[in-house]
Amino acid sequence: MRNTAKVRNLERLFPLLAVERCIISKEADLTVAFRVELPELFTITEEEYEQIHSTWNKAIKVLPVYSIVHKQDWYTTETYRAEHLGDAQMSFLDRSSERHFNERPYLNHDCYLYLTKTTRQRMAQKSDFSSLVQGRLVPKEMTDKEGINAFLDAVDQFERIVNDSGLFSIVRLTEEELLGKDNEGGLLDRYLSLERDKSASLEDLSLRAKDVRIGDKMLCLHTLSSTEDLPTSVSTDRAFEKLSTDKSSCRLSFSSPVGLLLSCNHIYNQYLFIPDGEEAKKRFESTARNMHSLARYSRANAINEEWIHEYLNVAVTMGISPIRAHFNVLAWSDNEREMTDIKNMVGSAISSMDCTPRHNTVDTATLYWAGMPGNAGDFPSEESYWTFIPPALCLFSGETNYKDSLSPFGIKMCDRLSGKPIHVDISDLPMKKGITTNRNKFILGPSGSGKSFFCNHMVRQYYEQGTHILLIDTGNSYEGLCQFIHAKTKGEDGIYYTYTEENPIAFNPFYTDDYVFDIEKKESLATLILTLWKSGDEKVTKTEVSELFASIGAYINKITADRSIVPSFNTYYEFMLDEYRQELLSREIKVTREDFNIDNLLTTLKHYYRGGEYDYLLNSTD
């Protein structure tokens, strides 16, 4: 059976000519492509969202007229792939965790930015002048070397402004990333197949008025192309209700409902078209005069005149230029039933932004074609609306999903939205970034919130990465973990001491394997004795500290010389009771009882000596 539908070769219709440091279209448009590294979601405050908005605003202002800013966010559903399941060194718990999360679905996010230099005629063209249906003539303006160099200089300045902000960054894409290499496809191949897999092959494109397909994938497009579709007010960010309370607010960007919160395969396109501001104002002035002339025939004309004057007043008062903007959500699926649900999901997400969802069935093919990296000049002008840069930037997506820490040391935690395992360094990386100055951790939560569960999880992974761990456990929360490690290491690790009346907890602060006592060890012993002797509100003199330090030094010299003496608090107490006491009395320079009362010291510490109530505490033999 013969196919009677009109078929055209993609190579003939393909709008791009070459990639030489930038993308060059057959209409001579120049495009510089970047990868955008946005901050992770739920990590940005309201003030930081405003700083990101201000950075975009400053950067866009340096671009010349007839430039197009096209920001493209890819959200693709993927599954988590377990790592190292066959590794013999992997622990039982790690392997079980990887198996549990294997093939868990999550939404991956990639963000790209395309800065395009086009012409006045191209920016004003409508859908019937798309490269899909028209021939090509190179505009005279695009043969001006000075204009091209000025645009490239502005792009460099744009890049510098963004990267100096410290909140997000952009990295220029290479030719290989755009075109691919060997058997791997690049970004252009990915767009034409709507696949993230670099090895995906190109498929047939069916571009009909009401039905656009790429292979087996069906596309649906929702647009924000008119001021009637927009809310009465916009902001840089909004509260995420599920994680916010009356006293604390968890923030996401204003457009987050059509970003990471929309759990289906989709692309969120954001366009800003920068015309000649003065020319645009003159055109509005002319339109306002026409409306005034026709006001007697229709009240609507008088109202429109008033709105135009208000728009121009804002432009003049605030010193900002008019621009055109457009936003759309391109979603797809290869399942017809699922496609119906996706249309409803996208419409609901747009409605949650207080916008009117508009399912575009007329210009889907044209808008898909214009969304190709480097082909923003093909965008139909009738699908955009007049606005200013600040309110348009409020509809830019402002966050990405969680990324694995580059540090090899860390723990596995879960993505808040999808539950995907994420490798996170909460000790070293925050210090390297200057977020913290130490590795202390404070875990706060009500009963049953999972404090002990998290600590078990953290401690186990730290131990398996070679960390030495000492725990003080008041509720036996870590006994099971210690027993597990104790059995696995055949008694070498996982030692767990627990208090019972028959076997109370005890230790020996004077014991060392090698009889080496450095200055820190001596200071810790002096601090221990001083703490047991004096209460918190009693004054400690320099003489008392000095004598305690001297007595510990003398005791260490004795047990080092005579290894038959067992280092313990008992032998230290006996040393103080006999030898050190006599040494104090025999000194030429006497130490008064007011300066150092050794009898008071010995009386207070008698409870910890042999036969005392706590004689077990500092004399452990284990």
C-alpha positions in Angstrom: 0.0 0.0 0.0 1.4 3.4 -1.0 1.7 6.4 1.4 -0.2 9.2 -0.2 0.6 11.8 2.5 2.9 14.7 1.6 6.4 13.8 2.7 9.4 16.0 2.7 13.1 15.3 3.3 14.2 16.6 6.7 17.6 17.6 5.3 15.9 20.1 3.0 13.7 21.6 5.7 16.4 21.6 8.4 16.8 25.2 9.5 20.4 25.0 10.7 23.5 25.4 8.5 26.5 24.8 10.6 28.0 24.8 14.1 31.2 26.8 14.4 31.6 28.0 18.0 28.0 29.0 17.7 25.0 27.7 15.8 24.4 29.3 12.4 21.0 29.0 10.8 20.2 29.0 7.1 18.6 32.4 7.7 22.0 33.6 9.1 20.8 33.8 12.7 23.6 33.3 15.2 23.0 31.3 18.4 25.3 30.7 21.4 24.2 27.7 23.5 24.8 27.2 27.2 24.1 24.6 29.8 22.6 26.2 32.9 23.5 25.0 36.4 20.6 26.1 38.6 20.5 25.7 42.4 18.9 22.6 43.9 15.2 22.8 44.9 14.3 23.7 48.5 17.7 25.2 49.1 17.0 28.8 48.0 15.5 31.5 50.2 13.1 34.2 49.1 15.9 36.8 49.0 18.1 34.5 46.9 15.3 34.0 44.4 15.2 37.8 44.1 18.9 37.9 43.5 18.6 35.3 40.8 15.9 37.4 39.2 18.1 40.5 39.4 21.0 38.6 37.8 18.9 37.5 34.8 17.6 41.1 34.5 21.1 42.6 34.5 22.5 40.0 32.0 19.7 40.4 29.5 20.0 44.2 29.4 23.5 43.9 27.9 22.2 42.1 24.8 21.7 44.1 21.6 18.3 44.7 20.0 16.8 41.9 17.9 18.2 39.3 20.3 16.2 36.3 21.5 16.7 34.7 24.9 15.4 31.1 24.7 15.6 29.1 28.0 14.7 25.5 27.6 14.2 23.1 30.5 14.0 19.4 29.8 12.2 17.1 32.3 12.4 13.4 31.4 11.3 10.4 33.4 14.1 7.9 34.2 14.7 5.0 36.5 17.4 4.7 39.1 20.1 2.2 38.3 21.7 0.3 41.2 25.5 0.4 41.3 28.1 -2.2 42.2 25.6 -5.0 43.0 28.2 -7.6 42.1 30.9 -5.9 44.2 32.1 -8.4 46.9 33.2 -5.5 49.1 29.7 -4.1 49.3 28.0 -4.7 52.7 24.8 -6.6 53.1 22.9 -3.4 54.0 24.3 -1.4 51.1 23.4 -4.1 48.7 19.9 -4.5 50.1 19.4 -0.7 49.8 20.6 -0.6 46.2 18.2 -3.5 45.3 15.3 -1.8 47.1 15.7 1.4 45.1 16.7 -0.2 41.8 14.5 1.0 38.9 12.7 3.6 41.0 11.3 6.3 38.7 12.3 9.9 39.0 12.3 13.1 37.0 15.6 14.2 35.5 16.2 17.9 34.7 18.5 19.5 32.2 18.5 23.2 31.5 19.8 25.0 28.4 20.0 28.6 27.3 20.2 29.8 23.7 21.1 33.4 22.9 20.2 34.3 19.3 21.0 37.3 17.2 18.4 37.8 14.5 17.0 40.7 12.5 14.0 43.0 12.7 12.2 41.2 9.8 12.8 37.7 11.3 11.5 38.8 14.7 8.3 40.2 13.3 7.5 37.2 11.0 4.4 35.1 11.6 3.9 31.3 11.4 3.2 31.3 7.7 6.8 32.5 7.2 8.4 29.6 9.1 11.3 27.8 7.5 9.0 24.8 7.2 7.2 26.5 4.4 9.4 29.3 3.0 12.6 29.7 1.2 15.6 31.6 2.5 17.5 34.9 1.8 20.4 36.0 4.0 19.4 39.4 5.6 21.8 42.2 4.9 22.2 42.9 8.7 23.7 39.5 9.3 26.7 40.2 6.9 27.8 43.1 9.2 31.0 41.9 11.0 30.9 44.7 13.5 27.3 43.8 14.5 28.2 40.1 14.9 31.3 40.9 17.0 29.2 43.3 19.1 26.7 40.5 19.8 29.5 38.0 20.7 31.0 40.5 23.1 27.6 41.0 24.7 27.3 37.2 25.1 30.6 37.1 26.9 29.5 39.9 29.2 26.2 38.1 29.7 28.1 34.9 30.7 30.3 36.9 33.1 27.4 38.6 34.9 25.6 35.3 35.4 28.7 33.4 36.7 29.7 36.2 39.0 26.4 35.9 40.8 27.4 32.8 42.7 23.9 31.4 42.8 23.8 29.8 39.4 26.1 29.4 36.4 26.2 28.8 32.7 28.7 26.8 30.7 29.0 27.1 26.9 28.2 23.9 25.0 30.8 22.5 22.7 30.3 21.3 19.2 30.4 17.7 20.3 27.7 18.3 22.9 25.5 19.9 20.2 26.2 17.6 17.3 27.4 14.4 19.1 30.3 12.2 18.2 30.8 8.7 16.8 27.7 6.7 17.7 26.5 9.2 20.3 23.9 11.8 19.5 24.1 15.4 20.6 21.5 17.9 21.8 20.1 18.4 18.3 19.6 14.7 17.9 18.0 14.5 21.3 15.5 17.3 20.4 14.5 15.6 17.1 13.9 12.3 18.9 12.8 13.6 22.3 15.1 11.1 24.0 17.7 11.7 26.6 19.6 8.5 25.6 22.6 9.6 23.5 22.4 6.4 21.5 18.7 6.9 20.5 18.1 6.9 16.7 16.2 9.5 14.8 12.6 8.8 13.9 10.0 10.0 11.4 8.4 13.4 12.2 4.7 13.8 11.5 3.9 17.5 11.6 0.2 18.0 11.0 -2.0 20.9 12.2 -3.7 19.0 15.0 -1.5 16.0 15.4 2.3 16.1 15.8 4.2 12.8 16.3 7.8 11.9 16.6 8.0 8.2 16.0 5.5 6.6 18.4 5.5 9.7 20.6 2.4 12.0 20.6 2.9 15.6 21.5 0.7 18.1 23.2 1.4 21.8 23.6 0.1 24.3 26.2 1.0 27.9 25.6 1.0 31.2 27.5 1.0 33.6 24.6 -1.5 36.3 25.6 -1.9 38.7 28.5 -5.4 37.3 28.9 -3.9 34.0 30.0 -1.7 35.4 32.7 -2.4 36.1 36.4 -3.0 39.6 37.6 0.3 39.5 39.5 3.5 37.4 39.4 6.4 37.0 41.8 9.9 35.5 41.8 8.9 32.6 44.1 6.0 31.0 45.9 5.6 28.9 49.1 5.5 25.1 48.7 2.6 24.3 50.9 3.5 20.7 51.6 6.7 21.6 53.4 5.7 25.0 54.7 4.1 26.0 58.0 2.6 29.2 59.5 6.0 30.1 60.9 8.3 28.8 58.2 8.1 28.9 54.4 9.7 26.5 51.9 10.2 28.4 48.7 10.1 27.4 45.0 10.1 29.5 41.9 6.8 30.8 40.6 6.8 28.5 37.6 7.7 25.3 39.6 4.3 23.7 38.9 5.3 23.3 35.3 8.9 22.3 36.3 9.9 19.6 38.7 6.4 19.3 40.2 5.0 18.2 36.8 5.8 14.5 36.8 5.8 13.6 33.1 8.1 13.9 30.1 8.0 17.6 29.1 10.0 20.6 27.9 9.3 24.1 29.4 10.3 26.7 26.8 10.8 30.4 27.9 11.3 33.0 25.2 12.2 36.7 25.5 12.3 38.8 22.3 14.2 42.1 22.5 13.1 44.5 19.9 14.2 48.1 19.3 12.6 49.8 22.4 12.2 53.2 20.9 10.6 51.9 17.7 8.2 49.8 19.8 7.2 52.8 21.9 6.5 54.8 18.7 4.3 52.0 17.4 2.3 52.0 20.6 1.9 55.8 20.5 0.5 55.4 17.0 -1.8 52.6 18.1 -3.0 54.8 21.0 -3.9 57.7 18.7 -5.8 55.3 16.4 -7.7 54.0 19.4 -8.5 57.6 20.5 -9.9 58.4 17.0 -12.1 55.3 17.2 -13.2 55.8 20.8 -16.6 57.3 19.8 -17.5 54.0 18.1 -16.6 51.6 20.9 -16.0 51.9 24.6 -13.4 49.1 24.1 -11.2 51.4 22.0 -11.1 54.0 24.8 -10.2 51.3 27.4 -7.4 50.0 25.1 -6.1 53.5 24.7 -6.0 53.9 28.4 -4.1 50.6 28.9 -1.6 51.5 26.2 -0.8 54.9 27.8 -0.4 53.1 31.2 2.0 50.6 29.7 4.0 53.4 28.1 4.0 55.4 31.3 5.5 52.5 33.2 8.2 52.1 30.5 9.1 55.8 30.7 8.9 56.2 34.5 10.9 53.0 35.3 13.3 53.4 32.3 12.6 49.9 30.9 12.1 48.8 27.4 9.1 46.8 26.0 9.8 43.2 25.1 7.8 40.3 23.8 7.5 37.0 25.7 6.2 33.5 25.2 6.1 30.4 27.4 5.0 26.9 26.5 5.0 23.4 27.9 5.6 20.6 25.4 4.7 17.2 26.8 4.8 13.8 25.1 4.0 10.1 25.6 3.8 7.0 23.4 0.7 5.8 25.2 -2.6 7.3 24.0 -4.5 6.7 27.3 -1.6 8.3 29.2 -1.6 11.2 26.9 -5.1 12.2 28.1 -3.9 12.2 31.7 -0.8 14.2 30.7 -3.0 16.9 29.1 -5.0 17.2 32.3 -1.9 17.3 34.4 -0.3 20.1 32.4 -3.6 22.1 32.4 -3.9 21.7 36.1 -0.2 22.7 36.7 -0.7 25.9 34.6 -4.0 26.6 36.5 -2.1 26.4 39.8 0.0 29.3 38.7 -3.3 31.3 38.3 -2.8 31.2 34.6 -5.4 30.1 32.0 -4.3 26.9 30.3 -4.6 27.0 26.6 -4.1 23.8 24.7 -2.6 24.8 21.3 -3.7 22.6 18.4 -3.0 25.0 15.6 0.7 26.0 15.8 2.1 22.9 17.6 4.3 22.0 14.6 5.5 25.6 14.1 6.3 26.0 17.9 8.0 22.6 18.1 10.2 23.6 15.1 11.0 27.0 16.6 12.0 25.3 19.9 14.9 23.5 18.1 18.2 24.8 19.6 19.3 27.7 17.4 16.0 28.1 15.6 14.3 30.7 17.8 14.3 33.1 14.9 11.6 31.0 13.4 9.2 31.8 16.2 5.8 33.2 15.0 5.4 36.7 16.5 1.6 36.3 16.9 2.2 33.7 19.6 3.9 36.3 21.9 2.7 39.2 24.0 4.1 42.5 25.0 5.5 42.9 28.5 8.7 44.0 30.4 11.8 42.0 31.4 11.1 41.9 35.2 7.6 40.3 35.1 8.6 38.0 32.3 11.6 36.7 34.3 9.2 35.7 37.1 8.1 32.8 34.8 11.6 31.5 34.4 12.2 28.1 36.2 14.6 28.7 39.1 15.7 25.3 40.5 16.9 21.9 39.5 16.7 18.5 41.1 19.2 17.2 43.7 22.7 16.3 42.5 25.2 13.8 43.9 28.0 15.4 45.8 31.4 15.2 44.0 33.1 14.3 47.3 33.8 10.5 47.7 32.9 10.7 51.3 29.2 11.0 52.3 26.0 9.2 52.9 23.0 8.1 50.8 19.8 10.1 51.3 16.6 10.4 49.3 15.3 13.0 46.9 12.3 14.7 48.6 10.1 14.4 45.5 10.9 11.1 44.0 12.7 9.1 46.7 15.7 8.6 44.4 19.0 7.9 46.4 21.4 10.8 46.4 25.0 10.8 47.6 25.4 13.7 50.0 28.5 15.0 51.8 27.3 16.7 55.0 30.7 17.0 56.6 33.6 18.0 54.3 31.8 19.7 51.4 29.9 22.4 53.5 33.3 23.3 55.0 35.0 23.6 51.7 32.2 25.8 50.4 32.4 28.0 53.5 28.9 27.1 54.6 30.1 25.8 58.0 33.3 26.1 60.0 33.1 22.7 61.7 31.6 19.2 61.3 29.2 19.4 64.3 25.7 18.2 63.7 22.5 19.0 65.6 19.5 16.8 65.0 16.2 18.2 66.2 12.8 16.5 66.0 9.9 15.3 68.1 9.5 11.8 69.4 9.2 9.3 66.6 10.5 11.6 63.9 13.4 9.4 63.0 16.4 10.9 64.8 17.9 7.6 65.9 17.0 6.0 62.6 18.9 8.7 60.7 21.9 8.5 63.1 22.1 4.7 62.6 22.0 5.3 58.9 24.7 7.9 59.0 27.0 6.1 61.5 26.9 2.8 59.6 27.9 4.5 56.3 30.6 6.6 58.0 32.0 3.4 59.6 32.0 1.6 56.2 34.1 4.5 54.8 36.8 4.0 57.5 35.6 6.5 60.1 36.5 5.9 63.8 33.2 6.2 65.8 32.5 6.5 69.5 28.8 6.6 70.6 27.2 7.3 73.9 23.8 5.6 73.7 21.2 6.3 76.3 18.4 4.3 74.9 20.0 1.2 73.3 19.2 2.7 69.8 22.5 1.6 68.4 22.9 -1.8 70.0 21.6 -3.7 67.0 24.0 -1.9 64.7 26.9 -2.7 67.0 25.9 -6.3 67.2 25.7 -6.5 63.4 29.2 -5.0 63.0 30.5 -7.1 65.9 29.4 -10.3 64.2 30.6 -9.2 60.7 34.1 -8.3 62.0 34.3 -11.4 64.3 34.6 -9.2 67.4 37.2 -6.7 66.1 34.6 -3.8 65.9 31.1 -3.1 67.1 32.1 -3.2 70.8 29.0 -2.2 72.8 29.2 -1.5 76.5 25.9 -1.2 78.3 25.1 -0.5 82.0 23.7 -3.1 84.3 23.9 -3.2 88.1 26.0 -6.4 87.8 28.3 -4.9 85.1 28.3 -1.1 85.3 30.0 1.0 82.7 33.6 1.8 83.6 36.8 3.0 81.9 40.4 3.6 82.7 41.6 7.1 81.7 45.2 6.4 82.7 45.6 3.4 80.4 47.5 3.5 77.1 48.9 0.7 75.1 52.3 2.2 74.6 52.7 4.3 77.7 52.9 7.4 75.6 51.2 10.4 77.2 51.3 13.5 75.0 50.4 17.0 76.3 46.7 16.6 75.2 46.4 13.4 77.2 47.9 15.0 80.3 45.6 18.0 79.9 42.5 15.7 79.6 43.5 13.8 82.7 44.0 17.1 84.6 40.6 18.3 83.4 38.9 15.1 84.5 40.4 15.2 88.0 39.5 18.9 88.3 35.9 18.2 87.2 35.5 15.4 89.8 37.0 17.6 92.5 35.3 21.0 92.0 31.7 21.9 91.5 30.7 24.2 88.7 30.4 27.4 90.8 33.7 26.8 92.8 36.7 29.0 91.9 39.8 27.2 90.5 43.2 28.8 91.1 46.2 28.6 88.9 48.1 26.9 91.6 45.5 24.1 91.8 45.7 23.6 88.0 49.5 23.6 88.1 49.8 21.1 91.0 47.3 18.7 89.4 49.3 18.9 86.1 52.6 18.3 88.1 51.1 15.4 90.0 50.0 13.7 86.8 53.4 14.2 85.2 55.1 12.7 88.3 52.7 9.8 88.3 53.3 9.1 84.6 57.1 9.1 85.2 56.6 6.6 88.0 54.5 4.1 86.0 56.7 4.4 83.0 59.8 3.6 85.0 58.0 0.7 86.9 55.8 -1.2 84.5 54.6 -3.5 87.3 52.4 -0.7 88.5 49.0 -0.9 86.8 47.9 2.5 85.5 44.5 3.3 87.1 42.8 5.8 89.3 43.5 3.6 92.3 47.3 3.7 91.9 47.1 7.5 91.1 45.2 8.1 94.3 47.7 6.1 96.3 50.5 8.1 94.7 48.8 11.3 95.7 48.1 10.0 99.2 51.7 9.0 100.0 54.5 10.2 97.7 53.1 13.5 96.3 51.8 14.5 99.7 55.2 14.0 101.3 56.8 15.8 98.4 54.6 18.8 99.0 55.6 18.9 102.7 59.3 18.6 101.9 59.4 21.6 99.5 61.4 24.7 100.4 58.7 26.9 99.0 55.6 25.8 100.8 52.2 25.4 99.2 49.5 26.6 101.6 46.2 24.8 102.0 44.5 27.9 100.7 46.4 27.6 97.4 46.2 23.8 97.0 44.3 21.7 99.6 45.4 18.1 98.9 43.5 16.8 101.8 40.2 18.2 100.4 41.1 16.7 97.0 41.7 13.3 98.4 38.6 13.4 100.6 36.4 14.4 97.6 37.9 11.8 95.3 37.7 9.0 97.8 34.4 7.9 96.4 36.2 6.8 93.2 39.0 4.9 95.1 39.0 1.3 96.0 36.2 0.5 98.4 34.3 3.7 97.5 30.8 4.0 96.1 32.1 4.6 92.5 35.4 2.7 92.7 34.5 0.8 89.5 34.1 3.9 87.4 37.8 4.9 86.7 39.5 1.5 87.3 38.3 -0.7 84.5 40.5 -3.7 83.6 38.7 -4.6 80.4 
